[in-house]
Amino acid sequence: MDFTAESRQESPGGPETAQESEVLREEDMKDYETKKRLTEKMEEIRHVIQEMIRENESVPEMERLELKEFNVDDEKQRRHDVMMEEEVATVREKIQMEILERCYLRDLLKRDCWDSLQVKDRAVKAFHTEHEVTNYALKERPQKELDDLKRVENIRKRELAADVTPQPKVGADQQAEEVFEALSAVASSYSAELELSHPHLYDQFSLRITEQKRNQIVLLQDVIYRVKVALNTKFDGVYKQKVQEIARVKERNKQVKELLDELEVAEDLWEPSLNDREVPERVFIVDHSEIRAEKYLTPEQQEEEDQKRLEEQKRLAAKSDNVRGRALDDMMEGVLEVKKDSILKSEVPQPEFVLAKPDNQWTEEEKKLFKEYDKKVKELDTEKDKYRKSLENEIKSLQKATKDATERFDDGLKKLFERKIKSDMAICQEELKIKILSYSILMEEVMGIDEKEHQSKLGQMEANKKKMGEELQKFQKEVEFFHESFDNIVTEDKALDKEFRKEFSGLHKAMVDQLYKLFKRRPRGPKKNAMEELDAPKNMPEGANATVWEKFCHVRKTKIDSEHNIKVKASLLAEMQATLHQKQEENQAAQQDIEHFKEQLENMCKEKQHFLTDIMVQFLLKQGQVEVINADFIPDYSDSVLLHRTVVENLNQTIMNLGEQKIAMLMQTKDFRKGIIQVEWDNTMRRMQIEDLKNKERDIQKLRLTEDHKEYLKSDSDSRVCKQATSMKEALAMQQKTYLKDVKHRKEKIRNLGSKAAMKEQKNAALDKQIQDMHVTVSQMRHIYEASAMEENEAANIEQRYQEVLLLRKLKDTAKVQMEKLAFLGAEAERLGMRNIPSLVQSKPNDQRRDEGLHPWVWRQASARRLLSG
């Protein structure tokens, strides 16, 4: 332990300076050896005390000291115990507060997520697969929801009762009504297929009023609740069925276990059970195996546990002293019903002489008894085998019954899963309707609020515009009045200029001109000083007196004042006109804003009207009825059109009719083109025939006749025929003679070949017999080898079998070569026989030329060969 550090930590003073730290560090270095020596001494003492404690534990109990006797400082130990108790109390209080906090959180969660559920979330799992089906967790329906549902149902009953049958329509109205009815009949969700739709639901095409939409939402929520309740009802039936099946399986397993014990066979049996998803109440049950920490018992609890243990021991002792029970155990092995011994455990008692003396010393009577014993043993073994087979068959039947029952349950669970899928789809479809209706209501409210705000703002803008117009008219009048006064001042100023010469008409014209020039001169610089300078007598022209000059100065001052006034008025008039132009532009801009705002308001009204009339409806369409390109995961129906089925069918029928007409026209075109091609081919053939005839004619014209040709042409036909017949007879006689000679030679050759073939056949038969004998020998040797299995003969047998296999292969090759030779000889004989057949008339067909003039035997052979080849 670092005493210096501890003292610094406990000192109440502030932060130490660097000098003080250096001093303390030096003191620590001085006392380091002392501290180290004291620490080693303390470790020695601690080691000695621990050795004493260990020795104390090994001595007898009478000599054993208490642990507190080994305390070196009792006062410090007491302080330490008090401090530890205080710390334990603090920790215990903290843990208790944490436990209390968690218990409160648990109760809060349990109240909100478990106790509030009327139907708890539960699952049913299949026996042989990982497939499972869950139910719908339902809370108790609030009373407000039930009151709203009852109110809406009453409203719908009155509306349905007040409905009037519509008048029949004709023409386009009737067709539109038929299409509307057909579309209304299309299902919008699977709730109708599940027969869980609400009878008071509105038609989708009649939902135009906000109140109707709100009522429809209430009815759709009831449909969703009905779908969930219906699925939960079927789920409860399947869950009870599984519980019953598990009980039956356990009962069958009990019977199978008894049969297996009787057969003395150890086999693990499959025994299903419910998991935590199927029994969610287990969440609130804490098993002892789940508690990993060691259980702490207070002294009071420990005393209570000891008391219970003593009572249990007394009860067991009293039970062990039960005289009646001990008597029952002694007499009947603890059971009231004696079980029959199993036939599998029964044995035929062996005669005593069998073990007493050998069989060659048995008497006739003993031999007879042994034969009876042997017979009984065989009969007992036969009965055991029959009984064992019957037990095995019973086990198989029980296991098969378990398997069939669980598989049937799994099939039923699959059907429930399909129903759950449809229920989920129906719920999603109804929720989609609710979202669409809620969105429609929200948008209608938003549009209404926007319309009111626009109307209010438009009113304010029109009021501001009216006020601005009044101010503009007033200011415009002021500008006009000021403009009139300005015009008057300008007119007066021009009159002053014109009346100047009249004022000085009595003076000389040159004097007047000189004065007029001075009249047009204007002062520069400050007006007062400049005017005084201009009015000075030194500027007076020669020949003018003081009276004229004063009058001239007065007229000029009047003119200058008038011009100054005109400038001021002109500047003010320009500012007023600029302000007037600005106000006119503002007025025009305000008018344009009002018109633009009115246009926006009109567009909003149109959009609202379109939104209210363009109702969004939901349909269930089968595959094949949606003809939209599905490029993305979700098709885009923004530019799609919903058509009645008859429209598409009529269009398809029209397309099919047009297609059939096109096919007929194509067939006619094909036949016509075929006729054209046929005519062209005929023409080509005729042209080629004409060309051939022309060539023949040319060849005939160029043909040169020999003496034979001339003689042939000169002689008559009878003489030619006689001469040809004579030559043919001579040739026939010669051919027959040659043919008979060749036939005789061929017959001898065929006879020799037949004898050789017979010899080969005999040799082949002998070889076949030898092969069969070799097969027998090989099989016998194989059996002998398999029976003996002697290692010393293994190499010799392998070599012998190898030689036999080689001999068999050689014999087969020899037989194959001989068969090939026989086939070759037969083919050669047939070829030689065919070569000697004469060809008499070349102008006859091939078969007729081969058949005429042949020897009957050769003709029959040739006919047979042709039949076989055909």
MARFI-137567 format. One record per residue (C-alpha): residue in one letter; y, x, z. Coordinates in pm, whole numbers, padded with zeros to 5 digits, always signed. Example, Ala and Ser with C-alpha at 12.3 -4.5 7.8 and 13.67 -1.06 7.14 Angstrom:
2
a-00450+01230+00780;s-00106+01367+00714;
//
This chain:
870
m+00000+00000+00000;d+00350+00121-00092;f+00539+00076+00237;t+00866+00206+00092;a+00859-00038-00192;e+00778-00321+00046;s+01065-00229+00275;r+01301-00217-00022;q+01182-00556-00137;e+01231-00714+00208;s+01575-00555+00278;p+01855-00815+00273;g+02108-00578+00118;g+02228-00584-00240;p+02132-00344-00522;e+02109+00019-00421;t+02315+00290-00571;a+02172+00587-00760;q+02244+00819-00466;e+02057+00599-00219;s+01763+00576-00460;e+01752+00951-00486;v+01754+00986-00105;l+01470+00734-00071;r+01270+00914-00339;e+01308+01242-00147;e+01194+01073+00179;d+00892+00931-00008;m+00799+01278-00129;k+00829+01415+00226;d+00608+01138+00375;y+00358+01140+00086;e+00107+01365+00260;t+00131+01163+00581;k+00080+00837+00398;k-00213+00977+00209;r-00376+01101+00531;l-00322+00764+00700;t-00463+00578+00398;e-00779+00793+00399;k-00817+00732+00773;m-00786+00355+00723;e-01048+00364+00448;e-01281+00552+00680;i-01232+00298+00957;r-01285+00009+00713;h-01609+00168+00592;v-01735+00213+00947;i-01651-00147+01035;q-01832-00277+00726;e-02140-00071+00820;m-02127-00222+01168;i-02106-00572+01021;r-02410-00507+00802;e-02606-00372+01102;n-02502-00677+01303;e-02651-00907+01039;s-02988-00732+01062;v-03027-00749+01444;p-03189-01046+01621;e-02981-01356+01669;m-02959-01311+02046;e-02805-00964+02003;r-02585-01061+01707;l-02208-01051+01759;e-01960-01287+01610;l-01745-01164+01325;k-01427-01197+01526;e-01558-00925+01761;f-01506-00676+01477;n-01135-00753+01443;v-00921-00450+01515;d-00597-00647+01564;d-00656-01005+01688;e-00292-01097+01682;k-00251-00991+01323;q-00574-01173+01234;r-00441-01492+01393;r-00116-01459+01201;h-00316-01401+00885;d-00533-01709+00951;v-00225-01923+01016;m-00067-01799+00695;m-00388-01867+00499;e-00412-02218+00646;e-00054-02287+00548;e-00121-02157+00196;v-00441-02363+00175;a-00250-02671+00286;t+00015-02606+00022;v-00246-02556-00250;r-00437-02863-00132;e-00123-03074-00143;k-00043-02942-00490;i-00396-03014-00613;q-00386-03360-00459;m-00060-03432-00636;e-00208-03312-00964;i-00515-03529-00906;l-00290-03823-00821;e-00086-03762-01137;r-00399-03743-01352;c-00544-04051-01187;y-00224-04240-01264;l-00232-04118-01624;r-00600-04215-01645;d-00530-04563-01507;l-00238-04601-01745;l-00445-04499-02047;k-00736-04713-01934;r-00512-05013-01890;d-00342-04977-02228;c-00633-04851-02438;w-00941-04997-02272;d-00876-05284-02031;s-00643-05454-02278;l-00920-05469-02541;q-01109-05793-02555;v-01365-05630-02788;k-01429-05261-02719;d-01461-05004-02994;r-01832-04943-03046;a-02067-04799-03311;v-02425-04851-03422;k-02610-04552-03563;a-02916-04556-03787;f-03249-04431-03653;h-03340-04189-03933;t-03001-04092-04080;e-02654-03996-03959;h-02516-04321-04093;e-02323-04536-03847;v-02116-04853-03852;t-01828-04931-03617;n-01686-05265-03513;y-01322-05370-03486;a-01150-05318-03151;l-00962-05641-03074;k-00705-05726-02812;e-00660-06073-02676;r-00429-06271-02901;p-00088-06332-02740;q+00007-06690-02665;k+00317-06660-02886;e+00097-06568-03184;l-00128-06868-03120;d+00174-07098-03086;d+00319-06969-03413;l-00016-07021-03585;k-00042-07377-03457;r+00315-07451-03564;v+00257-07314-03915;e-00069-07508-03950;n+00110-07831-03856;i+00384-07757-04108;r+00129-07691-04381;k-00061-08011-04300;r+00259-08214-04338;e+00346-08033-04663;l-00001-08088-04808;a+00009-08453-04706;a+00352-08497-04867;d+00253-08333-05197;v+00276-08562-05499;t+00041-08535-05794;p+00241-08382-06085;q+00292-08577-06405;p+00085-08468-06708;k+00263-08228-06941;v+00228-08175-07313;g+00285-07892-07559;a+00408-07557-07436;d+00460-07690-07082;q+00097-07795-07064;q-00023-07454-07189;a+00201-07274-06940;e+00069-07499-06663;e-00290-07420-06763;v-00217-07047-06757;f-00048-07086-06418;e-00350-07273-06278;a-00588-07014-06420;l-00390-06731-06262;s-00371-06920-05933;a-00749-06953-05933;v-00795-06573-05951;a-00892-06430-05614;s-00633-06212-05444;s-00863-06058-05180;y-01223-06039-05068;s-01158-06284-04783;a-01232-06572-05021;e-01563-06410-05120;l-01647-06368-04751;e-01562-06740-04701;l-01303-06649-04438;s-00985-06753-04617;h-00745-06989-04439;p-00734-07341-04593;h-00358-07371-04536;l-00252-07057-04722;y+00030-07095-04973;d-00025-07028-05338;q+00124-06689-05433;f+00335-06846-05710;s+00501-07095-05475;l+00636-06843-05221;r+01010-06859-05290;i+01171-06954-04958;t+01199-06709-04672;e+01049-06957-04428;q+00744-06998-04651;k+00699-06623-04661;r+00719-06600-04283;n+00462-06879-04249;q+00239-06703-04503;i+00252-06383-04295;v+00134-06576-03986;l-00157-06728-04184;l-00254-06390-04332;q-00260-06236-03985;d-00499-06513-03881;v-00718-06436-04185;i-00733-06070-04080;y-00834-06174-03729;r-01104-06403-03872;v-01246-06121-04086;k-01262-05889-03784;v-01423-06153-03563;a-01684-06236-03828;l-01776-05869-03871;n-01790-05820-03493;t-02029-06117-03464;k-02270-05962-03713;f-02220-05624-03546;d-02317-05766-03205;g-02636-05910-03356;v-02730-05572-03507;y-02644-05393-03181;k-02870-05625-02980;q-03140-05576-03241;k-03118-05198-03197;v-03141-05229-02820;q-03452-05446-02861;e-03602-05204-03114;i-03546-04912-02873;a-03724-05108-02599;r-04014-05183-02836;v-04031-04817-02942;k-04044-04708-02579;e-04324-04958-02513;r-04521-04833-02814;n-04459-04473-02710;k-04596-04558-02367;q-04913-04692-02526;v-04933-04389-02759;k-04886-04156-02460;e-05176-04322-02280;l-05396-04288-02589;l-05293-03923-02634;d-05371-03853-02268;e-05709-04013-02320;l-05762-03789-02624;e-05630-03493-02422;v-05377-03415-02698;a-05029-03282-02623;e-04778-03418-02874;d-04401-03473-02855;l-04313-03834-02931;w-03993-03942-03100;e-03802-04165-02862;p-03460-04291-02977;s-03170-04361-02745;l-02811-04483-02757;n-02543-04217-02792;d-02194-04214-02640;r-02041-04388-02945;e-02286-04674-02898;v-02224-04693-02522;p-01852-04611-02486;e-01859-04707-02116;r-02015-04369-02048;v-01670-04215-02091;f-01578-04343-01743;i-01901-04217-01582;v-01900-03853-01474;d-02246-03700-01455;h-02323-03426-01202;s-02420-03195-01488;e-02065-03222-01622;i-01917-03076-01301;r-01937-02700-01330;a-01750-02615-01011;e-01932-02609-00680;k-01875-02920-00476;y-01664-02859-00166;l-01739-03062+00144;t-01512-03099+00440;p-01668-03064+00785;e-01673-03443+00821;q-01844-03483+00484;q-02089-03205+00566;e-02176-03377+00891;e-02228-03705+00705;e-02456-03534+00451;d-02662-03376+00729;q-02699-03716+00895;k-02824-03870+00568;r-03072-03585+00520;l-03214-03633+00870;e-03254-04007+00810;e-03433-03939+00481;q-03670-03695+00654;k-03748-03953+00922;r-03816-04215+00659;l-04051-03985+00472;a-04228-03893+00793;a-04275-04260+00879;k-04403-04325+00531;s-04652-04036+00558;d-04791-04191+00878;n-04888-04510+00694;v-05252-04572+00795;r-05307-04840+00534;g-05173-04620+00256;r-05391-04326+00365;a-05693-04553+00371;l-05610-04681+00025;d-05576-04322-00100;d-05908-04227+00056;m-06100-04525-00080;m-05941-04610-00417;e-05722-04309-00497;g-05404-04498-00435;v-05460-04787-00676;l-05571-05144-00627;e-05755-05166-00959;v-06024-04920-01052;k-05991-04802-01409;k-06298-04765-01620;d-06392-04411-01708;s-06319-04314-02064;i-06616-04270-02290;l-06471-03939-02399;k-06516-03797-02048;s-06870-03930-01997;e-07159-03683-02023;v-07541-03724-02032;p-07692-03551-01724;q-07903-03255-01823;p-08261-03241-01689;e-08315-02995-01407;f-08605-02814-01576;v-08379-02704-01861;l-08201-02464-01634;a-08502-02392-01411;k-08744-02247-01671;p-08748-02144-02035;d-08851-02382-02312;n-09188-02213-02379;q-09301-02311-02030;w-09213-02680-02059;t-09489-02938-02024;e-09542-03219-02270;e-09370-03462-02035;e-09071-03231-02004;k-09054-03185-02379;k-09055-03562-02417;l-08777-03594-02162;f-08575-03324-02341;k-08614-03511-02672;e-08485-03827-02507;y-08199-03622-02358;d-08117-03476-02698;k-08124-03823-02854;k-07889-03962-02590;v-07652-03668-02640;k-07639-03732-03016;e-07586-04104-02960;l-07309-04031-02710;d-07145-03785-02951;t-07157-04050-03223;e-06995-04306-02994;k-06732-04050-02890;d-06647-03981-03255;k-06618-04354-03328;y-06407-04413-03019;r-06186-04110-03097;k-06131-04237-03452;s-06047-04583-03322;l-05792-04431-03081;e-05644-04221-03360;n-05621-04526-03586;e-05454-04720-03309;i-05204-04436-03259;k-05132-04427-03632;s-05086-04803-03644;l-04844-04793-03349;q-04645-04506-03504;k-04645-04683-03841;a-04520-05001-03674;t-04242-04799-03510;k-04147-04635-03839;d-04152-04964-04033;a-03945-05142-03769;t-03683-04865-03753;e-03665-04842-04133;r-03615-05219-04153;f-03337-05182-03900;d-03178-04904-04110;d-03192-05133-04417;g-03020-05406-04219;l-02761-05155-04102;k-02694-05063-04466;k-02621-05428-04540;l-02390-05440-04239;f-02217-05127-04369;e-02162-05294-04707;r-02020-05597-04525;k-01795-05362-04324;i-01669-05201-04647;k-01587-05543-04792;s-01421-05645-04464;d-01210-05327-04467;m-01110-05398-04826;a-01024-05759-04740;i-00814-05645-04440;c-00632-05385-04650;q-00567-05644-04919;e-00431-05897-04669;e-00221-05626-04503;l-00087-05534-04848;k+00016-05898-04895;i+00190-05890-04557;k+00372-05568-04649;i+00480-05719-04981;l+00608-06036-04812;s+00782-05838-04536;y+00943-05618-04798;s+01053-05927-04990;i+01206-06083-04676;l+01378-05757-04583;m+01516-05708-04934;e+01637-06068-04942;e+01818-06019-04611;v+01963-05687-04726;m+02079-05843-05054;g+02234-06135-04864;i+02417-05900-04629;d+02539-05688-04923;e+02654-06000-05105;k+02851-06122-04802;e+03007-05779-04754;h+03105-05764-05122;q+03252-06114-05110;s+03452-06029-04797;k+03573-05704-04950;l+03659-05884-05274;g+03869-06133-05076;q+04056-05852-04907;m+04114-05680-05239;e+04249-06000-05396;a+04482-06056-05098;n+04608-05698-05123;k+04650-05744-05497;k+04854-06060-05445;k+05078-05892-05190;m+05117-05592-05420;g+05215-05823-05711;e+05485-05994-05506;e+05632-05661-05400;l+05619-05542-05761;q+05809-05848-05887;k+06071-05807-05617;f+06118-05438-05690;q+06128-05507-06064;k+06417-05749-06013;e+06601-05487-05808;v+06555-05232-06085;e+06683-05478-06347;f+06991-05556-06135;f+07059-05187-06079;h+07013-05118-06450;e+07275-05384-06534;s+07525-05228-06293;f+07454-04886-06444;d+07519-05019-06793;n+07852-05162-06675;i+07957-04826-06530;v+07868-04649-06856;t+08069-04905-07053;e+08368-04856-06826;d+08339-04478-06867;k+08337-04509-07244;a+08644-04736-07221;l+08828-04465-07025;d+08762-04220-07304;k+08886-04461-07566;e+09204-04560-07370;f+09315-04196-07313;r+09532-04179-07627;k+09677-04520-07553;e+09794-04395-07212;f+09986-04112-07382;s+10085-04286-07701;g+10457-04212-07638;l+10402-03833-07663;h+10379-03617-07970;k+10043-03609-08142;a+10007-03232-08094;m+10081-03274-07726;v+09826-03554-07704;d+09564-03337-07874;q+09634-03055-07637;l+09611-03286-07340;y+09284-03435-07476;k+09135-03086-07486;l+09236-03039-07122;f+09096-03385-07055;k+08756-03278-07180;r+08757-02962-06969;r+08546-02983-06650;p+08571-02773-06335;r+08322-02501-06250;g+08219-02407-05900;p+08309-02617-05598;k+08458-02941-05711;k+08761-02952-05476;n+08883-02604-05539;a+08815-02629-05912;m+09004-02956-05939;e+09300-02810-05752;e+09295-02514-05987;l+09280-02742-06293;d+09559-02962-06157;a+09784-02659-06090;p+10118-02671-06280;k+10042-02341-06446;n+09784-02516-06657;m+10038-02768-06775;p+10099-02737-07151;e+10441-02646-07282;g+10672-02936-07349;a+10509-03157-07083;n+10701-03267-06781;a+10575-03315-06425;t+10542-03694-06456;v+10320-03668-06760;w+10116-03398-06595;e+10061-03603-06278;k+09962-03900-06486;f+09729-03680-06689;c+09571-03534-06372;h+09518-03884-06233;v+09349-04006-06555;r+09131-03694-06572;k+09027-03729-06207;t+08935-04090-06268;k+08725-03984-06568;i+08549-03705-06373;d+08474-03941-06081;s+08332-04194-06325;e+08109-03932-06486;h+07985-03813-06145;n+07911-04170-06046;i+07715-04221-06371;k+07505-03911-06300;v+07420-04029-05948;k+07339-04378-06071;a+07129-04238-06356;s+06924-04020-06117;l+06870-04314-05884;l+06776-04538-06178;a+06521-04281-06298;e+06363-04266-05953;m+06350-04645-05935;q+06191-04667-06280;a+05934-04399-06186;t+05854-04592-05869;l+05827-04912-06071;h+05591-04746-06318;q+05380-04613-06031;k+05362-04956-05871;q+05266-05110-06207;e+04986-04853-06246;e+04867-04922-05891;n+04872-05293-05962;q+04675-05242-06282;a+04426-05013-06102;a+04384-05275-05829;q+04320-05538-06096;q+04060-05316-06261;d+03895-05251-05922;i+03881-05625-05861;e+03726-05688-06201;h+03476-05405-06151;f+03392-05539-05804;k+03347-05889-05945;e+03112-05745-06208;q+02916-05566-05934;l+02898-05887-05732;e+02780-06077-06036;n+02513-05811-06103;m+02405-05831-05740;c+02371-06207-05768;k+02169-06170-06087;e+01952-05902-05926;k+01898-06123-05622;q+01812-06420-05843;h+01574-06203-06046;f+01416-06068-05727;l+01366-06420-05593;t+01219-06551-05918;d+01018-06240-06013;i+00750-06284-05746;m+00504-06004-05680;v+00148-06141-05677;q-00186-05975-05604;f-00507-06013-05807;l-00860-05881-05790;l-00959-05775-06140;k-01309-05667-06234;q-01380-05342-06414;g-01309-05382-06784;q-01032-05638-06736;v-00765-05375-06672;e-00663-05207-06997;v-00417-04953-06856;i-00441-04578-06914;n-00540-04424-06584;a-00379-04082-06623;d-00306-04033-06253;f-00497-04133-05944;i-00303-04460-05926;p-00232-04639-06259;d+00128-04715-06346;y+00167-05091-06398;s+00546-05083-06436;d+00533-05156-06811;s+00215-05366-06802;v+00184-05734-06893;l-00051-05981-06725;l-00224-06191-06993;h-00470-06472-06971;r-00825-06392-07070;t-00823-06639-07360;v-00533-06452-07524;v-00730-06128-07525;e-01047-06303-07640;n-00864-06475-07928;l-00708-06146-08029;n-01046-05973-08015;q-01199-06252-08225;t-00923-06214-08484;i-00979-05838-08491;m-01353-05892-08538;n-01295-06138-08825;l-01056-05898-08996;g-01307-05618-08943;e-01585-05823-09102;q-01359-05903-09397;k-01274-05536-09435;i-01642-05443-09426;a-01720-05704-09694;m-01440-05570-09914;l-01566-05214-09863;m-01917-05324-09963;q-01783-05486-10280;t-01584-05173-10359;k-01891-04960-10297;d-02108-05177-10527;f-01841-05169-10797;r-01809-04792-10776;k-02188-04767-10782;g-02193-04971-11106;i-01927-04745-11257;i-02127-04435-11165;q-02445-04593-11310;v-02269-04669-11640;e-02127-04317-11652;w-02476-04175-11587;d-02625-04392-11865;n-02354-04278-12103;t-02418-03916-12012;m-02794-03964-12059;r-02738-04126-12402;r-02510-03842-12508;m-02768-03586-12400;q-03044-03776-12585;i-02828-03782-12897;e-02773-03408-12861;d-03150-03349-12816;l-03231-03556-13125;k-02974-03365-13325;n-03129-03037-13212;k-03477-03160-13304;e-03348-03270-13644;r-03192-02928-13693;d-03515-02754-13589;i-03723-02972-13823;q-03490-02894-14109;k-03517-02522-14039;l-03899-02531-13985;r-04109-02311-14220;l-04454-02447-14325;t-04755-02216-14341;e-05061-02258-14564;d-05251-02425-14283;h-04970-02669-14232;k-04961-02746-14600;e-05338-02785-14613;y-05323-03012-14307;l-05061-03221-14470;k-05249-03239-14800;s-05592-03331-14649;d-05670-03680-14534;s-05731-03781-14175;d-06112-03846-14201;s-06193-03498-14318;r-05976-03348-14048;v-06153-03553-13783;c-06501-03455-13906;k-06411-03092-13915;q-06266-03102-13566;a-06573-03288-13435;t-06807-03027-13580;s-06613-02740-13427;m-06593-02915-13094;k-06971-02978-13093;e-07040-02613-13160;a-06797-02512-12887;l-06951-02767-12649;a-07301-02640-12711;m-07188-02285-12651;q-07004-02380-12334;q-07303-02577-12201;k-07532-02280-12260;t-07293-02049-12087;y-07240-02301-11807;l-07614-02342-11742;k-07656-01967-11726;d-07371-01932-11480;v-07497-02224-11273;k-07838-02064-11241;h-07680-01735-11133;r-07458-01911-10882;k-07746-02109-10737;e-07938-01790-10672;k-07632-01639-10506;i-07577-01953-10298;r-07943-01947-10192;n-07910-01586-10078;l-07592-01669-09892;g-07763-01969-09727;s-08048-01748-09603;k-07795-01498-09468;a-07605-01778-09301;a-07925-01907-09138;m-07997-01559-09006;k-07645-01534-08872;e-07677-01872-08709;q-08000-01761-08541;k-07830-01447-08419;n-07533-01652-08296;a-07769-01890-08115;a-07937-01594-07949;l-07598-01455-07855;d-07488-01795-07719;k-07800-01812-07506;q-07738-01456-07393;i-07380-01551-07308;q-07502-01847-07102;d-07746-01619-06920;m-07462-01376-06863;h-07252-01660-06721;v-07532-01753-06485;t-07576-01389-06388;v-07205-01347-06331;s-07183-01663-06119;q-07488-01557-05918;m-07343-01213-05864;r-07013-01368-05758;h-07188-01591-05506;i-07390-01299-05379;y-07076-01092-05345;e-06890-01368-05163;a-07185-01427-04929;s-07250-01065-04840;a-06894-00926-04844;m-07019-00576-04777;e-06770-00298-04819;e-07024-00038-04945;n-07126-00258-05241;e-06776-00362-05331;a-06703-00077-05576;a-07044-00111-05747;n-07008-00488-05781;i-06659-00450-05924;e-06784-00200-06182;q-07083-00420-06270;r-06865-00727-06310;y-06624-00524-06517;q-06909-00409-06748;e-07035-00766-06776;v-06689-00888-06865;l-06659-00615-07129;l-07002-00708-07272;l-06907-01075-07278;r-06581-00991-07456;k-06768-00775-07711;l-07020-01052-07778;k-06740-01302-07826;d-06562-01065-08067;t-06887-01010-08259;a-06948-01382-08288;k-06592-01437-08400;v-06622-01168-08672;q-06952-01317-08795;m-06800-01665-08808;e-06510-01529-09009;k-06757-01358-09248;l-06949-01685-09289;a-06630-01873-09361;f-06527-01607-09612;l-06867-01619-09785;g-06856-01998-09806;a-06505-01987-09952;e-06614-01717-10200;a-06914-01926-10308;e-06690-02227-10359;r-06441-02020-10557;l-06711-01876-10782;g-06856-02221-10839;m-06516-02356-10937;r-06445-02068-11173;n-06750-02148-11393;i-06649-02514-11448;p-06533-02539-11814;s-06211-02711-11928;l-06292-02909-12242;v-05984-03107-12341;q-05639-02980-12248;s-05455-03294-12338;k-05633-03501-12068;p-05525-03524-11704;n-05631-03252-11464;d-05888-03460-11270;q-06035-03600-11591;r-06057-03250-11746;r-06239-03124-11437;d-06483-03417-11431;e-06582-03452-11799;g-06864-03234-11931;l-06968-03101-11587;h-07312-03078-11444;p-07377-03373-11210;w-07437-03146-10909;v-07118-02951-10975;w-06927-03272-11037;r-07042-03415-10707;q-06936-03099-10524;a-06595-03105-10693;s-06552-03477-10611;a-06645-03416-10251;r-06398-03129-10223;r-06121-03346-10371;l-06199-03627-10130;l-06197-03387-09835;s-05872-03224-09949;g-05713-03568-10011;
//
